[in-house]
Amino acid sequence: MEITVKDYMERQPGCPRVEPTDQFYLWIALRLASVWDASEWLRDVDDEVRRDVVLAVTGYYQDVVADAGLWRTFTLLHSRQTGDPVPHYGRRDDYVDYELNLDDVRYVMWWTLTGDTGAELDAHDTELEALALAFYQVLDEEYEEAPVARHLVEMMDVDPDDSGDVQRTYDLAYWLFWRSYLLRPSSWAAMQAAMPQAHAIIAEAGGGDATPMLHELNDRLMASTPAGPLHLSIGEWIRAITQELP
């Protein structure tokens, strides 16, 4: 499996701007890819999907190390709904809220695999569990010294009710919906369903620049499609992330 700098950077807030922590987290992604390549687990998964899984786990790791807010918000809301921090796995005795956990890694992998492919995969699949443990061991080894991606924290620090934060709020919404490890699987499924509309827009442009109309389509999907495991609107995600939940 190949993961390029471009693959990694496309998932980062503020791309193409390079941040001081990017070298470390790209290194983490490459280590995870090497672990999967050397294993016998889930070998029938397409390389493109495997890359998505590795980058999603890396994104989760960045978020948890920084406590940037997306993972904290998801697990808090899911705990309120069900009593468990993530779907499928209950709450282990050694589970620590808002820290690195094996079941978090396993869930991010399962969600990315099933969201990307539409395939059915048992959340308790033994190969998934073994690979998640191998990934977790890599992440745990570096956890105490992992650098904080401050640009991720800063991106989450917006006020959606402040007219001066309109562009920053839009940038956050766009990144969350299309690029973030947690919402991307469902939003890209929505994009695949909208491909006939995209092809019609390109045909209507007749060889001209269809980019503005395609961006408008993206914005319509972002505004109208519930996203992520909790099926919240992008506005609900932003409010939950940026406002202290009671």
N, C-alpha and C positions, 0 to 999 in steps of 0.2 A: 504494500500500500504506500502510495506517495502522498505526502502532505507538503505543499509548497508554502513559501512565505505569503504568496497571494491568497491561498486558501485560508490561511490563518487570519490575515489582515482583513479580509472581507467580512469577518464576523465581529470585528472590533469597533467600538464606538469611535467616531472621529476619523475612521479610515479615509484617506491614506496617511494621516498623521501617525508617525511612529512614536510610541511611548517608551519610557525607560524600562518598563516591566515586560515589554513584548518579547524580548529575547528569551527571558526565563520561561514564559508560558508557551512559546513556540517549542522550546526544548522539552517541556512537559508533554506536549502533544506528540512530538516525535518519539519520545520514550514510550508512550502508550501505544503508538502505532507499531513500534518494534515488538512490544510484548504480545500484541495480537498476532503479528506476522509469525512469531516464533511458537505460537500455541496451536493446539488442535481444536480449539473451541470456535463454534459458529463460522466454520471455514466456507460455508456456502453463501455467505452474505457478500453481495456485490461490493467491489472496492469503493465505489462512490458513496454507498451507504455507510460502509465502515469508516470512511473519512469523516462523514457527518457525525457519527457516534463519538469518535475520538475528539473532535472539535467541540461537541456538546459537553462532554465530560470536562474538557479543559475550561470551557466557559463557566460551567457550574463551579469548578475549583476556584477560578478567579473571583467569582461572586462571593463564595463562602469565605475565602481568605480575607477579602475586603469588607465583608458584611455589607455589601452594596445595597441590598434590599429586595431584589427579585426573589431569591430563594427563601429568605426570611418571610416575605409576604405570602408566598405560595404555601409554605408549610404551616404558617400560623392560620391562614384561612382554612386549609384542609383539616387541620386539627380541630378547629371550631365546628366544622361540619360533621366530622366522623370520629374524632378522638384520636386519630392517628396522623403523624406528620406527613406521610406520603401514602399513596394508594398501594394496596395489595400486601403490605408487609407488616402491618401492625406496628407495635412500638417495642423494640428490643429493650431489655433492661439497661444496656449500655448506650442507648441512643442519647445524644446530646443535641438539644435544639440549637440550630443556627451554626453548627460546627460541621466538620467533615464526618460523614457517616457512610458505612458500607451500603446500607439500604438506599441512601440518597443516590450513590453512584449507580447502583443496580437499577433504580427507577429511571434515572436520566437515560441510561442505556436502553432500557425497554421502551420508554416513551419515544425516543428518537428512532429506534428500529421499527416500531409499529406505525408511527406517524409518517415516516419517510416512505415506507413500502406498502402500507395498507395491509401487510401480512398479519396473520395471527401468530402470536408468539406467547406461550405461557409465561407469565411474569415470574413463575417459579422454575423455569427451565434450568436444568442442572448446568448446562454449558454457559448460560448467561450468568448464573451465580458464580461459577468458577472464574470466568473472565472478569467479572465485576470485582471479585476478591483480588485478582492480580493487579487490576487498575488501582484499586484502593491502596494496595501496599506501596505502589509507586508514589501516589499522592501523599499518603501518610508519612512516608520517609522524608518528604520535603516540607511538610505542613508548617512546622514551627518557624522555619526560615524563609518561607515563601513571601515574596514582596507584595505589598498592597498595590493593586491597580487603582491609583487615586483618580484617574480619569473616569473610571467606572462609577466611583462614588460621586464625583462631581456631576456626572451626567444625570444621576438620579435626583439630584438636589434642585428640583424645579418647583415652582408654584403654579399649578395650572390655572389658578384664578387671577394671576398677575399678568396684566396686558403686556408688561415688559418681558415676560418669559414665553411669549407665544412661539417664537422660533425654536427656543430650546425645548419647549414641551413637544412641538412637532417632531424635532430631531429624536427625542426620547421615544415617542410613539413609533416612529418609523423603525428605529433600531430594535425596539422590543418586538414589534410585530414581525419584521422580516428577517432579523439577524440573530436575535437572542436565542440561546440554547433551549429555553423553555417554551417559547411561543412559536418558534420557527417551524416545527413539524406540522402543526395544524394550519399555519398561514400558507405554507407552501402547498399543502393539499388543496387549499382554497384557490391558489393561483393555478394549479393544474386544472381545476374545474372551470376556471375562467379563460383557459387558453383559446377556446373558440372566439370569445370576444376580442382577445388580443390579436388573433389572426385577422379578424374582420377590421380592426382598427388599422392594421398594417396595410391591408388591401385598400381600404378607403383612402389612405394617404397616397396611394398610387406612386410609390417611389419617392415621395417627399419625406420630410422628417416627422415620423410618428411618435417621437419621444414625448412631447407634451401630453398627447392623448393617452399614451401608455402610463405615464406618471399619474394622470387623473384616474385611470382604472385602478392603479395600485392604491391610491388614496381612498377610492370608493370601497374597495375590498377591506382596507384597514379600518374604515369607519363602520362598516356594516357586518363584519364577520367576527363572531365570538372566537376567542383565541386561547390557546393553552389548555392544560388539563382541567382547569376550572370553568372553561367556556365563558369567560368574562369578556366584555367589550374592551377595546384598548383604553377607552376612557376610564373604565372601572379599574383596570390594572394600574393605570397611572395614579389614580386617586388613592388606591390602596397602598401603593409603594411610597408615595410622597407625603401622605398624611399619617400621623401617628394613630394607629388603630387602638380603639378603647379596649 
